[in-house]
Amino acid sequence: MPIIVNIDVMLARRKMSSGELAEKIGITPANLSILKTGKARAVRFSTLEAICKALDCQPGDILEYREDIPDGTVG
C-alpha cells in the first residue's frame, strides 16, 4: 500500500517515546506499533485526531501517499 506512516518521525521531532504517545492517546503500545509499521488496515478518525493533538501536528505530517512504492513494502 502506498500510504506511508511517519509517526516515528514526529515522535523524534517531539522527543516523545512510543509508550508515552500510546498512554496519551489511550491505545496499547502494541496497537501503536501496528500503526507505526503501516500494518494497520484502517485508523479511526478519533485515533488520528488524538495522535495529531498529542504530537501537535497535522494528519499530513504523519500520513503520506507515495505512488511509487509497491504494495507490501514499508518506506
CNS distance restraints for C-alpha pairs under 8 A (distance, minus, plus):
assign (resid   1 and name CA) (resid  69 and name CA) 7.48 0.50 0.50
assign (resid   1 and name CA) (resid  70 and name CA) 6.69 0.50 0.50
assign (resid   1 and name CA) (resid  71 and name CA) 4.29 0.50 0.50
assign (resid   1 and name CA) (resid  72 and name CA) 6.14 0.50 0.50
assign (resid   1 and name CA) (resid  73 and name CA) 7.46 0.50 0.50
assign (resid   2 and name CA) (resid  65 and name CA) 5.70 0.50 0.50
assign (resid   2 and name CA) (resid  66 and name CA) 5.08 0.50 0.50
assign (resid   2 and name CA) (resid  67 and name CA) 5.60 0.50 0.50
assign (resid   2 and name CA) (resid  68 and name CA) 7.29 0.50 0.50
assign (resid   2 and name CA) (resid  69 and name CA) 5.43 0.50 0.50
assign (resid   2 and name CA) (resid  70 and name CA) 6.65 0.50 0.50
assign (resid   2 and name CA) (resid  71 and name CA) 6.42 0.50 0.50
assign (resid   3 and name CA) (resid  38 and name CA) 7.74 0.50 0.50
assign (resid   3 and name CA) (resid  63 and name CA) 6.69 0.50 0.50
assign (resid   3 and name CA) (resid  64 and name CA) 5.56 0.50 0.50
assign (resid   3 and name CA) (resid  65 and name CA) 4.64 0.50 0.50
assign (resid   3 and name CA) (resid  66 and name CA) 6.34 0.50 0.50
assign (resid   4 and name CA) (resid  38 and name CA) 6.74 0.50 0.50
assign (resid   4 and name CA) (resid  62 and name CA) 7.99 0.50 0.50
assign (resid   4 and name CA) (resid  63 and name CA) 5.77 0.50 0.50
assign (resid   4 and name CA) (resid  64 and name CA) 4.94 0.50 0.50
assign (resid   4 and name CA) (resid  65 and name CA) 6.17 0.50 0.50
assign (resid   4 and name CA) (resid  66 and name CA) 7.20 0.50 0.50
assign (resid   4 and name CA) (resid  74 and name CA) 6.98 0.50 0.50
assign (resid   4 and name CA) (resid  75 and name CA) 6.36 0.50 0.50
assign (resid   5 and name CA) (resid  35 and name CA) 7.39 0.50 0.50
assign (resid   5 and name CA) (resid  36 and name CA) 6.01 0.50 0.50
assign (resid   5 and name CA) (resid  37 and name CA) 7.14 0.50 0.50
assign (resid   5 and name CA) (resid  38 and name CA) 5.91 0.50 0.50
assign (resid   5 and name CA) (resid  62 and name CA) 5.56 0.50 0.50
assign (resid   5 and name CA) (resid  63 and name CA) 4.87 0.50 0.50
assign (resid   5 and name CA) (resid  64 and name CA) 6.46 0.50 0.50
assign (resid   6 and name CA) (resid  10 and name CA) 6.64 0.50 0.50
assign (resid   6 and name CA) (resid  36 and name CA) 7.13 0.50 0.50
assign (resid   6 and name CA) (resid  61 and name CA) 7.09 0.50 0.50
assign (resid   6 and name CA) (resid  62 and name CA) 4.42 0.50 0.50
assign (resid   6 and name CA) (resid  63 and name CA) 6.08 0.50 0.50
assign (resid   6 and name CA) (resid  64 and name CA) 7.49 0.50 0.50
assign (resid   7 and name CA) (resid  11 and name CA) 6.07 0.50 0.50
assign (resid   7 and name CA) (resid  36 and name CA) 5.83 0.50 0.50
assign (resid   7 and name CA) (resid  62 and name CA) 5.26 0.50 0.50
assign (resid   8 and name CA) (resid  12 and name CA) 6.15 0.50 0.50
assign (resid   8 and name CA) (resid  36 and name CA) 6.84 0.50 0.50
assign (resid   9 and name CA) (resid  13 and name CA) 6.29 0.50 0.50
assign (resid   9 and name CA) (resid  62 and name CA) 7.84 0.50 0.50
assign (resid  10 and name CA) (resid  14 and name CA) 6.10 0.50 0.50
assign (resid  10 and name CA) (resid  55 and name CA) 6.85 0.50 0.50
assign (resid  10 and name CA) (resid  61 and name CA) 7.45 0.50 0.50
assign (resid  10 and name CA) (resid  62 and name CA) 6.98 0.50 0.50
assign (resid  11 and name CA) (resid  15 and name CA) 5.83 0.50 0.50
assign (resid  11 and name CA) (resid  16 and name CA) 5.07 0.50 0.50
assign (resid  11 and name CA) (resid  17 and name CA) 6.48 0.50 0.50
assign (resid  11 and name CA) (resid  18 and name CA) 7.21 0.50 0.50
assign (resid  11 and name CA) (resid  55 and name CA) 7.22 0.50 0.50
assign (resid  12 and name CA) (resid  16 and name CA) 6.41 0.50 0.50
assign (resid  12 and name CA) (resid  17 and name CA) 7.95 0.50 0.50
assign (resid  14 and name CA) (resid  55 and name CA) 6.72 0.50 0.50
assign (resid  16 and name CA) (resid  20 and name CA) 6.47 0.50 0.50
assign (resid  16 and name CA) (resid  21 and name CA) 6.91 0.50 0.50
assign (resid  17 and name CA) (resid  21 and name CA) 6.37 0.50 0.50
assign (resid  18 and name CA) (resid  22 and name CA) 6.08 0.50 0.50
assign (resid  18 and name CA) (resid  29 and name CA) 6.98 0.50 0.50
assign (resid  18 and name CA) (resid  32 and name CA) 7.48 0.50 0.50
assign (resid  19 and name CA) (resid  23 and name CA) 6.19 0.50 0.50
assign (resid  19 and name CA) (resid  29 and name CA) 5.91 0.50 0.50
assign (resid  20 and name CA) (resid  24 and name CA) 6.18 0.50 0.50
assign (resid  21 and name CA) (resid  25 and name CA) 6.17 0.50 0.50
assign (resid  21 and name CA) (resid  51 and name CA) 7.59 0.50 0.50
assign (resid  21 and name CA) (resid  54 and name CA) 7.01 0.50 0.50
assign (resid  22 and name CA) (resid  26 and name CA) 5.86 0.50 0.50
assign (resid  22 and name CA) (resid  27 and name CA) 5.19 0.50 0.50
assign (resid  22 and name CA) (resid  28 and name CA) 5.87 0.50 0.50
assign (resid  22 and name CA) (resid  29 and name CA) 5.50 0.50 0.50
assign (resid  22 and name CA) (resid  32 and name CA) 6.29 0.50 0.50
assign (resid  23 and name CA) (resid  27 and name CA) 6.52 0.50 0.50
assign (resid  23 and name CA) (resid  28 and name CA) 7.39 0.50 0.50
assign (resid  23 and name CA) (resid  29 and name CA) 7.97 0.50 0.50
assign (resid  24 and name CA) (resid  54 and name CA) 6.76 0.50 0.50
assign (resid  25 and name CA) (resid  47 and name CA) 7.17 0.50 0.50
assign (resid  25 and name CA) (resid  50 and name CA) 5.45 0.50 0.50
assign (resid  25 and name CA) (resid  51 and name CA) 6.38 0.50 0.50
assign (resid  25 and name CA) (resid  54 and name CA) 7.11 0.50 0.50
assign (resid  27 and name CA) (resid  31 and name CA) 6.43 0.50 0.50
assign (resid  27 and name CA) (resid  32 and name CA) 6.76 0.50 0.50
assign (resid  28 and name CA) (resid  32 and name CA) 6.34 0.50 0.50
assign (resid  29 and name CA) (resid  33 and name CA) 6.10 0.50 0.50
assign (resid  30 and name CA) (resid  34 and name CA) 6.42 0.50 0.50
assign (resid  31 and name CA) (resid  35 and name CA) 6.43 0.50 0.50
assign (resid  32 and name CA) (resid  36 and name CA) 6.09 0.50 0.50
assign (resid  33 and name CA) (resid  37 and name CA) 6.09 0.50 0.50
assign (resid  34 and name CA) (resid  38 and name CA) 6.39 0.50 0.50
assign (resid  34 and name CA) (resid  39 and name CA) 5.28 0.50 0.50
assign (resid  34 and name CA) (resid  40 and name CA) 5.60 0.50 0.50
assign (resid  35 and name CA) (resid  39 and name CA) 6.21 0.50 0.50
assign (resid  35 and name CA) (resid  40 and name CA) 5.30 0.50 0.50
assign (resid  35 and name CA) (resid  43 and name CA) 7.82 0.50 0.50
assign (resid  37 and name CA) (resid  74 and name CA) 7.25 0.50 0.50
assign (resid  38 and name CA) (resid  74 and name CA) 6.87 0.50 0.50
assign (resid  43 and name CA) (resid  47 and name CA) 6.66 0.50 0.50
assign (resid  43 and name CA) (resid  48 and name CA) 6.78 0.50 0.50
assign (resid  44 and name CA) (resid  48 and name CA) 6.28 0.50 0.50
assign (resid  45 and name CA) (resid  49 and name CA) 5.91 0.50 0.50
assign (resid  46 and name CA) (resid  50 and name CA) 6.16 0.50 0.50
assign (resid  47 and name CA) (resid  51 and name CA) 6.16 0.50 0.50
assign (resid  48 and name CA) (resid  52 and name CA) 6.17 0.50 0.50
assign (resid  48 and name CA) (resid  59 and name CA) 7.08 0.50 0.50
assign (resid  49 and name CA) (resid  53 and name CA) 6.10 0.50 0.50
assign (resid  49 and name CA) (resid  59 and name CA) 7.97 0.50 0.50
assign (resid  50 and name CA) (resid  54 and name CA) 6.04 0.50 0.50
assign (resid  51 and name CA) (resid  55 and name CA) 6.01 0.50 0.50
assign (resid  52 and name CA) (resid  56 and name CA) 5.46 0.50 0.50
assign (resid  52 and name CA) (resid  57 and name CA) 4.89 0.50 0.50
assign (resid  52 and name CA) (resid  58 and name CA) 5.75 0.50 0.50
assign (resid  52 and name CA) (resid  59 and name CA) 6.44 0.50 0.50
assign (resid  53 and name CA) (resid  57 and name CA) 6.77 0.50 0.50
assign (resid  57 and name CA) (resid  61 and name CA) 6.24 0.50 0.50
assign (resid  57 and name CA) (resid  62 and name CA) 7.98 0.50 0.50
assign (resid  58 and name CA) (resid  62 and name CA) 7.31 0.50 0.50
assign (resid  59 and name CA) (resid  63 and name CA) 6.01 0.50 0.50
assign (resid  60 and name CA) (resid  64 and name CA) 6.29 0.50 0.50
assign (resid  69 and name CA) (resid  73 and name CA) 7.08 0.50 0.50
assign (resid  69 and name CA) (resid  75 and name CA) 7.40 0.50 0.50
